[in-house]
Amino acid sequence: FENVRDASVVFGEIECAAREAIIENGGSVSHHHGIGKLRSAFMPHVNSDVTRGFFREMSRGVDPQGIFAARNGSFSEPVTDESR
């Protein structure tokens, strides 16, 4: 990435565009490493509010200090531009 200015930002923009196209065509948000922070913003498109609330409450029950999967995927609020 030596010749790519702001490679992290460029990657995020490409990832976002790709995920939007994938979801619009019936694809999945999943990844072999899980949803993660980058894809968490897409969770409202694939899971209902009730499902996401259940995931968060379940996570708080087994991990009240938020040590595991901190702010990741289904167990968190979506990452926004303001929270990055």
PAZAPA-4460 file (N, C-alpha, C; in steps of 0.05 Angstrom, whole numbers, plus 32768, in hexadecimal, padded with zeros to 4 digits):
% residues 84
    n_x    n_y    n_z   ca_x   ca_y   ca_z    c_x    c_y    c_z   seq   type   mol
   8010   7FE8   8000   8000   8000   8000   8011   8019   8000     1      F     A
   8029   8017   7FF8   803B   802E   7FF8   8031   8045   7FE7     2      E     A
   8024   803F   7FD1   801C   8053   7FBE   7FFE   805B   7FC1     3      N     A
   7FF2   8051   7FD6   7FD5   8056   7FDB   7FD3   806A   7FF2     4      V     A
   7FCA   8081   7FEC   7FC6   8095   8001   7FAE   808D   8012     5      R     A
   7FB1   808E   802D   7F9B   8087   8040   7F90   806B   8039     6      D     A
   7FA1   8057   8038   7F99   803C   8030   7F82   8032   8041     7      A     A
   7F81   8037   805B   7F6C   802E   806C   7F51   803A   8063     8      S     A
   7F51   8053   805D   7F39   8060   8054   7F30   8055   8039     9      V     A
   7F42   8052   8027   7F3C   8047   800D   7F30   802A   8010    10      V     A
   7F3D   801A   8021   7F33   7FFF   8025   7F16   8000   8030    11      F     A
   7F11   8012   8044   7EF6   8014   804F   7EE2   801C   803B    12      G     A
   7EE9   802E   8029   7ED6   8037   8014   7ED0   8020   8000    13      E     A
   7EE4   8011   7FF9   7EE1   7FFA   7FE7   7ED0   7FE5   7FF4    14      I     A
   7ED6   7FDF   800D   7EC7   7FCB   801D   7EAA   7FD3   801F    15      E     A
   7EA5   7FEC   8025   7E89   7FF6   8028   7E7A   7FF3   800E    16      C     A
   7E86   7FFB   7FF8   7E78   7FF9   7FDE   7E73   7FDC   7FD6    17      A     A
   7E86   7FCB   7FDC   7E83   7FAE   7FD6   7E6D   7FA2   7FE7    18      A     A
   7E6D   7FA8   8001   7E58   7F9D   8013   7E3D   7FA6   800B    19      R     A
   7E3A   7FC0   8003   7E20   7FCA   7FFB   7E16   7FBA   7FE2    20      E     A
   7E28   7FB6   7FCF   7E20   7FA6   7FB7   7E19   7F8A   7FBE    21      A     A
   7E29   7F7E   7FD0   7E24   7F62   7FD8   7E09   7F5F   7FE6    22      I     A
   7E03   7F71   7FF9   7DE9   7F71   8007   7DD2   7F75   7FF4    23      I     A
   7DD5   7F89   7FE2   7DBF   7F8F   7FCF   7DB9   7F77   7FBD    24      E     A
   7DCC   7F65   7FBA   7DC8   7F4D   7FA9   7DC4   7F34   7FB9    25      N     A
   7DBD   7F37   7FD3   7DB5   7F20   7FE3   7DCD   7F12   7FF0    26      G     A
   7DE4   7F1E   7FF0   7DFC   7F12   7FFC   7DFE   7F16   801A    27      G     A
   7E13   7F0D   8025   7E18   7F0D   8042   7E2C   7F22   804B    28      S     A
   7E2B   7F29   8064   7E3E   7F3C   806F   7E54   7F2C   807D    29      V     A
   7E51   7F13   8081   7E64   7F03   8090   7E7F   7F01   8083    30      S     A
   7E92   7EFB   8094   7EAE   7EF9   808B   7EBB   7EE4   809C    31      H     A
   7ED0   7ED7   8093   7EDC   7EC1   80A3   7EE8   7ECA   80BD    32      H     A
   7EEB   7EE4   80C1   7EF4   7EEF   80DB   7EDD   7EFC   80EA    33      H     A
   7EC4   7EF8   80E1   7EAD   7F05   80ED   7EA6   7F1F   80E0    34      G     A
   7E94   7F2D   80EC   7E89   7F46   80E1   7E9D   7F5D   80E5    35      I     A
   7EA7   7F60   80FD   7EBB   7F74   8103   7EAF   7F90   8104    36      G     A
   7EC0   7FA3   810A   7EB8   7FBF   810B   7EB1   7FCB   80F0    37      K     A
   7EC1   7FC3   80DC   7EBD   7FCE   80C1   7EA1   7FC7   80B6    38      L     A
   7E98   7FAF   80BB   7E7E   7FA6   80AF   7E67   7FAA   80C2    39      R     A
   7E6B   7FB3   80DB   7E55   7FB6   80EE   7E40   7FC9   80E4    40      S     A
   7E47   7FDD   80D5   7E33   7FF0   80CB   7E1E   7FE3   80B9    41      A     A
   7E25   7FCB   80AE   7E12   7FBD   809C   7DFE   7FAB   80AB    42      F     A
   7E03   7FA7   80C5   7DF1   7F95   80D4   7DD4   7F9D   80D4    43      M     A
   7DCD   7FB7   80D5   7DB0   7FBE   80D3   7DA3   7FB5   80B9    44      P     A
   7DB3   7FB0   80A4   7DA9   7FA7   808A   7DA3   7F89   808A    45      H     A
   7DAF   7F7A   809C   7DAC   7F5D   809B   7DA0   7F51   80B4    46      V     A
   7D9E   7F60   80CA   7D92   7F57   80E3   7D7E   7F6C   80ED    47      N     A
   7D69   7F62   80F9   7D54   7F75   8103   7D5F   7F82   811D    48      S     A
   7D51   7F97   8125   7D58   7FA5   813E   7D56   7F91   8156    49      D     A
   7D42   7F80   8156   7D3F   7F6C   816B   7D56   7F59   816C    50      V     A
   7D5E   7F4F   8155   7D75   7F3D   8153   7D8F   7F4A   815D    51      T     A
   7D94   7F62   8154   7DAC   7F70   815C   7DAC   7F76   817A    52      R     A
   7D94   7F7D   8185   7D91   7F82   81A1   7D97   7F68   81B1    53      G     A
   7D8D   7F52   81A7   7D92   7F38   81B4   7DB0   7F32   81B5    54      F     A
   7DBD   7F36   819E   7DDA   7F31   819D   7DE9   7F42   81B1    55      F     A
   7DE1   7F5C   81B3   7DEF   7F6E   81C6   7DEA   7F65   81E3    56      R     A
   7DD1   7F5E   81E9   7DCB   7F56   8205   7DD8   7F3B   820C    57      E     A
   7DD9   7F29   81F9   7DE7   7F10   81FD   7E04   7F14   8202    58      M     A
   7E10   7F26   81F3   7E2C   7F2C   81F6   7E31   7F39   8211    59      S     A
   7E20   7F4B   821A   7E23   7F58   8234   7E21   7F43   824A    60      R     A
   7E10   7F2F   8246   7E0C   7F1A   825A   7E24   7F08   825E    61      G     A
   7E31   7F01   8248   7E49   7EEF   824A   7E63   7EFF   824C    62      V     A
   7E63   7F18   8245   7E7B   7F28   8245   7E74   7F45   824D    63      D     A
   7E6C   7F48   8267   7E63   7F63   8270   7E78   7F79   826E    64      P     A
   7E91   7F72   826E   7EA6   7F87   826C   7EAE   7F8D   824F    65      Q     A
   7EA2   7F7E   823C   7EA8   7F83   8220   7EC4   7F7D   8217    66      G     A
   7ECF   7F68   8223   7EEB   7F60   821C   7EED   7F51   8202    67      I     A
   7EDA   7F3F   81FD   7EDB   7F2F   81E4   7ECB   7F3D   81CE    68      F     A
   7ED6   7F3D   81B6   7EC9   7F4A   819F   7EC0   7F66   81A5    69      A     A
   7ED1   7F75   81B2   7ECA   7F90   81BA   7EC1   7FA1   81A2    70      A     A
   7EA9   7FAB   81A3   7E9D   7FBC   818E   7E9E   7FAF   8172    71      R     A
   7E9A   7F95   8171   7E9B   7F88   8157   7E80   7F7D   814F    72      N     A
   7E7A   7F80   8136   7E64   7F73   8128   7E49   7F74   8136    73      G     A
   7E3D   7F5D   8138   7E22   7F5A   8142   7E20   7F62   8160    74      S     A
   7E36   7F63   816D   7E36   7F68   818A   7E39   7F86   8191    75      F     A
   7E38   7F97   817D   7E3D   7FB3   8183   7E2A   7FC5   8173    76      S     A
   7E2B   7FDE   8179   7E1D   7FF2   8169   7E2E   7FF5   8150    77      E     A
   7E22   7FFB   8139   7E31   7FFF   8120   7E45   8015   8123    78      P     A
   7E5C   8012   8117   7E71   8026   8116   7E68   803B   8102    79      V     A
   7E6A   8054   8109   7E63   806A   80F7   7E7B   807A   80F2    80      T     A
   7E79   808C   80DF   7E90   809E   80D9   7E98   80AE   80F2    81      D     A
   7E84   80B5   8103   7E8A   80C5   811B   7E98   80B5   8130    82      E     A
   7E94   809A   8131   7EA0   808A   8146   7EBA   807D   813E    83      S     A
   7EC4   8082   8126   7EDD   8076   811D   7EF5   8086   8128    84      R     A
***
